[in-house]
C-alpha cells in the first residue's frame, strides 16, 4: 500500500466546475493531469491537494 499526495493549481472555470491542473514533482510525469471540481465545493480555492491511496 502506498500513498501519494498530488497538488493541483487553478486553471479556469467552466459552467458548473473549476478546472485544476496538476503540479507534478520535478522530473516526473503527471499522475492525474486535469481535475474538475464542482463549483459548490471548490469555492475560491486556488490550490487543491488530493491524496491517492494505492492498495497493493
C-alpha positions as CSV (number, residue, x, y, z in Angstrom):
1,X,0.0,0.0,0.0
2,X,1.4,3.4,-0.9
3,X,0.1,6.9,-0.6
4,X,0.8,9.9,-2.9
5,X,-0.2,13.5,-2.3
6,X,-0.9,15.3,-5.6
7,X,-1.1,19.1,-5.8
8,X,-3.3,21.0,-8.3
9,X,-3.5,24.7,-9.2
10,X,-6.4,26.7,-10.5
11,X,-6.6,26.7,-14.3
12,X,-10.0,28.1,-15.3
13,X,-13.7,28.0,-14.5
14,X,-16.3,26.1,-16.6
15,X,-20.0,26.4,-16.4
16,X,-20.5,24.3,-13.3
17,X,-17.0,23.4,-12.3
18,X,-13.5,24.6,-11.7
19,X,-10.6,23.0,-13.7
20,X,-7.3,22.4,-11.9
21,X,-4.0,21.3,-13.4
22,X,-1.6,19.0,-11.7
23,X,1.7,20.3,-10.4
24,X,3.9,17.3,-11.0
25,X,7.1,16.7,-8.9
26,X,10.2,17.9,-10.8
27,X,11.4,15.3,-13.3
28,X,8.2,13.1,-13.1
29,X,5.2,12.8,-15.4
30,X,1.7,13.9,-14.1
31,X,-0.3,11.2,-12.4
32,X,-3.8,12.6,-12.9
33,X,-3.3,15.6,-15.2
34,X,-6.5,17.6,-15.1
35,X,-9.1,17.6,-12.3
36,X,-12.6,19.1,-12.4
37,X,-14.2,20.0,-9.1
38,X,-17.8,21.3,-8.8
39,X,-18.0,25.0,-8.0
40,X,-20.1,24.5,-4.9
41,X,-17.2,22.6,-3.4
42,X,-14.2,24.3,-4.9
43,X,-15.3,27.8,-3.9
44,X,-12.4,30.2,-4.4
45,X,-9.6,27.7,-3.8
46,X,-6.5,28.4,-5.9
47,X,-4.9,25.1,-4.9
48,X,-6.3,21.6,-4.3
49,X,-4.5,18.7,-2.6
50,X,-5.6,15.1,-3.4
51,X,-4.3,12.0,-1.6
52,X,-4.2,8.8,-3.6
53,X,-4.1,5.6,-1.6
54,X,-3.0,2.7,-3.8
55,X,-3.9,-0.7,-2.5
56,X,-1.5,-3.4,-3.5
